[in-house]
Structures are given as C-alpha cells and as structure tokens.
Amino acid sequence: MDEMDPRQRIDAAIALQPVDRAPIIPLIGYFAARHKGLRLDIWHKDPEAGRKAIEDTWDDLGGWDAVGLGSGGSELGFMPVAPIPVKLPGYALPNDTIMQIDEHEVMLPEDYDLVVEQGWMATVMKIFPKIASPIPPQDLPARIDAFVHQGVKDMLAWEARGTLNFIGAIGLPPVEIFSFCRSIQQLVFDLYRRPDKVLAAAEVVVDEQIKAGIGAMMGMKQALKWGPRVLFVGGTRATLLSPKLFDKFAWPYIERMVLAYLGAGITPMLHFDSNWTPFLDYFKRLPPKQVILELDSATDIFKAKEVLRGHMCLMGDVPATLLKLGTPDQVSAYVRKLIDVVGEGGGFILSTGCDCPVDAKFENVKAMIDTGKTYYPH
C-alpha cells in the first residue's frame, strides 16, 4: 500500500530522498488521442477534446502520480515556444497523421542583428509568415494568448479531478531555437562565420526565455493549488556540436537558465532528447538535488545514474520501440531494471522515453504503469 501521496513522492525523488515507490509521470499525448479514437487533426483543433482524451486514457490505465502535459495539441504547433516550421495534420498532412517538423531556413543571418536591436519577439513576428502556419500572422498574438488561457483551464480541470499538474511553462536554450529557425546546417555555419552575432543574439534570447518562463510559472502557481511542479527546459540539438562549440554556445545558456529558475524557486526539468551520454559530467556543475534530467533512451540512463548518483534526479526512459513493438512482460522487465538500477539510492521518476508513441500497444503502456505501482524493492 502506498505510504506517500504523489506530491510527497515526487518531492522526495527530486531531493534524492527515500520513496515508498518510484513516482510515475509518463508523457502521453498523441497516444491518448489514438487510443480514444480522436483523429489527430481534431487533437490540434479542439483542445477540449484533446484534454478529454488524456483524461479518459488516465482512467483506462488506472491513473499515476501526476499528469505530465495535460492539454491537447494546438494549431500553433511549437509557436508558443519558438517559431519552428511544422506540418500539421489536416493542413499539410493527412487528417490522422502526426505533426512533423519541416526544417528549413526561416531566420536569415541578418536577423541576429534584429534580435539584438528589437528583441526576440519582434524577430518572431518577422519569421512567423515563413513557417507555413494555418494561422494568419495578424491573429498570432490573440491565438497565443488563447493558448495560454486554455493551458491554465486544462490545469484547473486536472486539479478538479484531484490530479497534480507536473509541467508548467516551457523554455528552450538559444542554440536550440536558432537551430530550428536557421536549420542545424546553417547554424553550424553561423557558429564559425559570425560567432559574435550569434552570441549577442543568444544573450537577448536567454534573458527573454528566463523572464517569460518565470512569469508564466508564477502566474500558474497563483491560479492553482497544486502546481505546476516543474518548468520544462527542452534540449536535443546541442549534442550535435563539437565539445568546443558546446562549451561556448550551448552549456553557458543551459546553466544560466537552470540557475535563474532555481533562484526563483522553480524546479527545472531538463527534457533532453538525443544522446547526452558524452556530456553527463556537465550536469555535476549544477546545484545538487534540485534539478531533474529527463532522458529519452538515446542517452544511456544507466551510465547517467553511474555519473550522477547522489547528485541529480533522473527521469525516463521506457523506449518508444519497446512500447510499440515489445510485449507486456518485456516492458515490465525493463521497468523493474530501471527501478532496481536507476532508482537505487533514490532520485528516479519513471516515465516514457520522451512522449509515448502514437501507436504504442495499450497493454504495454498499462504494464509500465502497473509495474511502477507495484514494484518497490528498495
């Protein structure tokens, strides 16, 4: 029988303290839509239907410790975070197809100067018409405002169900944003051809990201009783840089964001996709027992435990391939290994490796949840 409530369990895991069992916080979005028969274009167009699909999937799976992201999709794509070009179902893609990043150069080299002179949001408004969004540019500010209000409404709905909201605001380090808007190829050229311009623009972007993230989290905490618990910091492309470029253009801004959020009393969750195994030692530079590193199975989470034992809470990482192609017994065995190895000594939250795949087998996802609830050897 559980001895801790979800908030106690999550707080203890973040602080690397003993828990009665591993907290369970999967990221379930498109999977919920497909499981409940909600077409993916509707998922993006109808936020109420999207949240309802997650709520119903929660009930079908028996619930867990906190809802990771409890909102449906949006026709904005990634726009509330960064102007990343995407193709959406029902527009550039068939109705029941998952959204795709459509990487191409929408930010020009001279736009680094615009960032410095007028700020990142002014640059966003210039870039937006190029990302092939179905939303007219003149409607963008109102649509982002509606998106934010819908997010708070969704959190209140989860709270009314007695469920803890885990993720609140989202922020990206400058190198991640630039890599999408310039394309990774052009960004790497920029780091060699115009490094000073990139650094000057990065200073502006990181300050705006920090200010916006803290403001959003504080506003949500005023509106809610129980959350949100963490601020999501996304990272995936910094790992493509050489160590020298990583040291100059990526890590200083990641570290600055983490320290600023901690200084405001906010727990950062580093949702870092792709292979961060060569960079694990960097995370020992961050304050201990206050930050979550969430991994997507591309990073060796068992190596991460070896390097960061006693320093940082790890979250993850049941692989998408296992949830789609494996069996319930295989999923259960992997979850037990995670709890035995990564959970040993504290500091582990059980989750999917990034988002649960749209076509995961329901019985596999249920095996992950059920094993996490019932297996606690420590």
C-alpha positions in Angstrom: 0.0 0.0 0.0 1.3 3.4 -0.9 2.6 5.3 2.1 3.2 8.7 0.4 0.9 10.9 -1.6 2.0 11.9 -5.2 3.4 15.3 -4.2 5.4 13.8 -1.3 6.7 11.0 -3.6 7.7 13.4 -6.4 9.3 16.0 -4.0 11.3 13.2 -2.3 12.5 11.8 -5.6 13.7 15.2 -6.8 15.6 15.7 -3.5 17.1 12.1 -3.8 15.3 11.1 -0.6 13.7 7.7 0.1 10.3 6.9 -1.5 7.8 4.2 -1.0 7.9 3.5 -4.7 9.1 5.3 -7.9 6.9 8.3 -8.9 5.2 7.6 -12.3 4.8 10.5 -14.8 4.6 9.4 -18.4 4.2 11.9 -21.2 1.1 10.7 -23.1 -0.3 12.9 -25.9 -0.9 11.5 -29.3 -1.2 8.0 -27.8 -4.2 9.2 -25.8 -5.8 10.6 -29.0 -5.3 7.4 -30.9 -6.4 5.2 -28.0 -9.6 7.1 -27.7 -10.3 7.3 -31.5 -9.7 11.0 -31.7 -8.4 12.0 -35.1 -5.1 13.9 -34.8 -6.3 16.9 -36.8 -9.1 17.3 -34.2 -6.5 16.8 -31.5 -4.8 20.0 -32.7 -8.0 21.9 -33.4 -10.2 21.1 -30.4 -8.3 21.5 -27.1 -11.2 20.3 -25.0 -11.4 17.1 -27.0 -7.7 16.6 -26.6 -7.7 17.0 -22.8 -10.8 14.7 -22.6 -8.8 12.0 -24.5 -6.0 12.3 -21.9 -8.4 12.2 -19.0 -10.2 9.1 -20.4 -6.8 7.4 -21.0 -5.8 8.2 -17.5 -8.9 6.5 -16.2 -8.4 3.5 -18.6 -4.9 3.0 -17.3 -5.8 3.5 -13.6 -4.0 6.8 -13.2 -0.5 7.6 -12.0 1.2 10.2 -9.9 0.9 13.4 -12.0 -0.2 14.4 -15.4 2.9 15.4 -17.4 1.3 17.6 -20.0 -2.5 17.6 -19.6 -3.5 19.6 -22.6 -4.4 18.6 -26.2 -2.5 19.8 -29.2 -2.7 23.2 -30.9 -2.8 24.6 -34.4 0.1 26.8 -33.2 2.5 23.8 -33.4 5.6 24.9 -31.4 4.9 28.6 -31.8 4.3 29.4 -28.1 7.9 28.3 -27.5 9.6 29.1 -30.8 8.7 29.6 -34.5 9.7 26.1 -35.5 8.4 25.2 -39.0 6.0 22.3 -38.8 3.5 20.4 -40.9 0.2 19.8 -39.2 -2.5 17.1 -39.7 -5.5 18.4 -41.6 -3.4 21.1 -43.3 -0.1 20.0 -44.9 -0.6 16.4 -43.8 -3.5 13.8 -43.9 -6.0 14.2 -41.1 -4.8 11.4 -38.9 -1.0 11.9 -39.3 1.3 13.0 -36.5 2.8 16.5 -36.7 6.2 16.8 -38.5 9.0 19.3 -38.1 9.6 20.8 -41.5 13.1 22.0 -41.1 14.2 24.8 -43.4 15.7 28.3 -43.1 13.2 30.8 -41.9 15.6 33.0 -40.0 18.2 34.8 -42.0 21.7 35.8 -40.9 20.8 39.4 -40.7 18.0 38.5 -38.2 20.6 38.1 -35.5 21.0 41.9 -35.6 17.2 42.3 -35.4 17.2 40.2 -32.3 19.8 42.4 -30.6 18.1 45.7 -31.8 14.4 44.9 -31.2 14.2 41.7 -29.2 13.3 38.1 -29.9 9.5 38.6 -30.1 9.9 41.2 -32.8 12.0 38.7 -34.7 9.4 36.0 -34.2 6.8 38.2 -35.8 9.0 38.7 -38.8 9.7 34.9 -39.1 6.2 33.7 -38.5 4.8 34.1 -42.0 7.5 31.8 -43.3 6.6 28.8 -41.2 3.5 27.8 -43.2 1.2 28.0 -40.2 -2.6 27.9 -40.9 -3.0 30.9 -38.6 -2.9 34.4 -40.2 0.0 36.4 -38.9 -2.3 39.2 -37.6 -4.1 36.6 -35.4 -1.0 35.2 -33.8 -0.9 37.4 -30.6 -4.5 36.6 -29.8 -4.1 32.9 -30.5 -1.0 32.6 -28.3 -3.0 34.4 -25.5 -5.9 31.9 -26.0 -3.4 29.0 -25.9 -2.1 30.2 -22.5 -5.5 30.6 -21.1 -6.5 27.2 -22.3 -3.5 25.7 -20.6 -4.5 27.2 -17.3 -8.1 26.0 -17.9 -6.8 22.5 -18.5 -4.7 22.5 -15.4 -7.7 23.6 -13.3 -9.6 20.7 -14.8 -7.0 18.3 -13.7 -6.8 19.8 -10.3 -10.6 19.4 -10.0 -10.1 15.7 -10.6 -7.6 15.7 -7.7 -4.6 15.3 -10.0 -1.2 17.1 -9.7 0.0 19.1 -12.7 3.6 18.4 -13.3 4.8 20.6 -16.2 4.0 24.3 -16.4 6.0 26.6 -18.7 8.4 25.6 -21.4 11.7 27.2 -22.3 14.5 26.5 -24.9 18.1 27.5 -24.7 19.1 29.9 -27.6 21.1 27.3 -29.6 18.1 25.0 -29.7 15.9 27.8 -31.0 18.4 29.0 -33.5 19.0 25.5 -34.8 15.3 25.2 -35.7 14.9 28.6 -37.2 18.2 28.7 -39.1 18.3 24.9 -39.6 21.1 22.9 -37.9 23.3 23.1 -41.0 23.1 26.9 -41.3 23.5 27.4 -37.6 26.8 25.4 -37.6 28.0 27.7 -40.4 27.0 30.7 -38.3 29.0 29.5 -35.3 32.1 29.7 -37.5 31.3 32.6 -39.8 29.5 35.0 -37.4 30.0 33.8 -33.8 29.8 37.2 -32.2 26.4 37.9 -33.8 25.1 34.5 -32.5 26.4 35.2 -29.0 24.9 38.7 -28.9 21.5 37.4 -30.0 21.8 34.5 -27.6 22.2 36.9 -24.7 18.8 38.6 -25.7 17.0 35.3 -26.2 18.1 33.7 -23.0 17.0 36.7 -21.0 13.6 36.7 -22.7 13.2 32.9 -22.2 14.0 33.2 -18.5 11.7 36.2 -17.9 8.8 34.5 -19.7 9.3 31.2 -18.0 9.4 32.6 -14.5 6.4 34.9 -15.2 4.3 32.0 -16.6 5.2 29.7 -13.7 4.4 32.3 -11.1 1.1 33.1 -12.8 0.1 29.4 -12.9 1.1 28.9 -9.3 -1.2 31.7 -8.2 -4.1 30.2 -10.2 -3.6 26.6 -8.9 -3.4 24.9 -5.6 -1.0 22.1 -6.6 1.3 23.2 -9.3 2.7 23.1 -11.7 5.7 21.4 -10.2 8.4 21.9 -12.9 9.5 24.1 -15.7 10.3 22.1 -18.9 13.7 23.0 -20.5 14.0 21.4 -23.9 17.2 20.3 -25.5 18.2 17.9 -28.3 20.5 19.6 -30.8 23.3 20.9 -28.7 24.6 17.3 -28.6 25.4 17.7 -32.4 28.0 20.3 -31.7 31.7 19.7 -31.1 32.9 19.9 -27.5 34.4 23.3 -28.2 31.3 24.7 -29.7 29.1 23.1 -27.0 31.2 24.9 -24.3 30.9 28.2 -26.0 27.4 28.3 -27.4 25.3 25.7 -25.5 26.3 24.9 -22.0 26.6 28.5 -20.6 23.0 29.3 -21.5 21.6 26.0 -20.2 23.4 26.6 -16.9 22.2 30.2 -16.8 18.6 29.2 -17.3 18.8 26.5 -14.6 20.3 28.8 -12.1 17.8 31.6 -12.8 14.8 29.2 -12.4 16.2 27.8 -9.2 16.8 31.3 -7.9 13.1 32.0 -8.5 12.1 28.9 -6.5 11.3 26.9 -9.7 12.4 23.3 -10.3 13.9 22.9 -13.9 13.2 19.6 -15.7 15.8 19.2 -18.4 13.9 17.2 -21.1 17.0 16.4 -23.1 16.4 14.1 -26.1 19.2 12.6 -28.2 22.4 11.2 -26.9 23.8 13.2 -23.9 26.0 10.4 -22.7 29.3 12.2 -23.6 28.1 15.4 -21.7 26.9 13.8 -18.4 29.8 15.3 -16.4 28.5 18.8 -17.2 25.4 18.2 -15.1 27.5 17.8 -11.9 28.2 21.5 -12.2 24.5 22.2 -11.4 23.3 22.5 -7.8 22.7 19.1 -6.3 19.3 17.5 -5.5 17.3 20.3 -7.2 17.1 19.5 -10.9 15.5 16.7 -12.9 17.3 15.3 -16.0 14.7 13.5 -18.2 16.1 11.2 -20.9 14.6 9.6 -23.9 16.5 6.3 -24.2 19.1 7.7 -26.7 21.2 8.6 -23.7 22.4 5.6 -21.6 20.3 6.2 -18.4 22.3 3.6 -16.5 25.5 5.4 -17.3 23.8 8.6 -16.2 23.0 7.0 -12.9 26.6 6.0 -12.5 27.8 9.5 -13.2 25.1 11.5 -11.4 24.4 9.2 -8.4 23.8 11.3 -5.4 23.6 14.5 -7.4 20.6 14.6 -9.7 17.1 13.0 -10.1 16.8 11.1 -13.4 13.5 10.6 -15.2 12.7 8.2 -18.0 13.1 6.2 -20.1 10.9 3.3 -21.3 11.8 3.4 -25.0 9.2 4.1 -27.7 10.3 1.0 -29.6 9.6 -1.2 -26.6 6.1 0.3 -26.0 5.2 -0.2 -29.7 7.0 -3.5 -30.6 7.6 -5.2 -27.2 5.4 -7.4 -25.0 4.0 -6.6 -21.6 6.5 -8.9 -20.0 9.4 -7.2 -21.7 8.1 -3.8 -20.7 7.6 -5.0 -17.1 11.2 -6.4 -17.0 12.6 -3.1 -18.3 10.7 -1.1 -15.7 11.9 -3.3 -12.9 15.5 -2.8 -14.2 15.0 0.9 -14.1 13.7 0.8 -10.6 16.5 -1.5 -9.4 19.4 0.3 -11.0 18.4 3.9 -11.6 16.1 4.0 -8.6 18.7 2.6 -6.2 19.6 5.1 -3.5 16.8 7.5 -4.6 16.4 10.1 -7.4 14.3 8.4 -10.0 11.0 9.2 -11.7 9.5 6.5 -14.1 8.4 7.9 -17.4 8.3 7.2 -21.1 11.3 7.9 -23.2 10.2 11.3 -24.4 6.5 11.1 -25.5 4.6 7.8 -25.6 4.4 6.8 -29.3 1.1 7.3 -31.0 0.9 3.6 -31.9 2.1 2.1 -28.6 0.2 -1.0 -27.5 -2.2 -0.2 -24.8 -1.3 -3.4 -22.9 2.4 -2.3 -22.9 1.6 1.1 -21.6 -0.5 -0.5 -18.9 2.3 -2.9 -18.0 4.6 0.1 -17.5 2.1 1.9 -15.2 1.1 -1.2 -13.2 4.7 -2.4 -12.7 5.7 1.0 -11.5 2.9 1.0 -9.0 3.6 -2.5 -7.6 7.4 -3.0 -7.7 9.3 -1.2 -5.0 12.3 -3.3 -3.7 14.2 -0.6 -2.0 
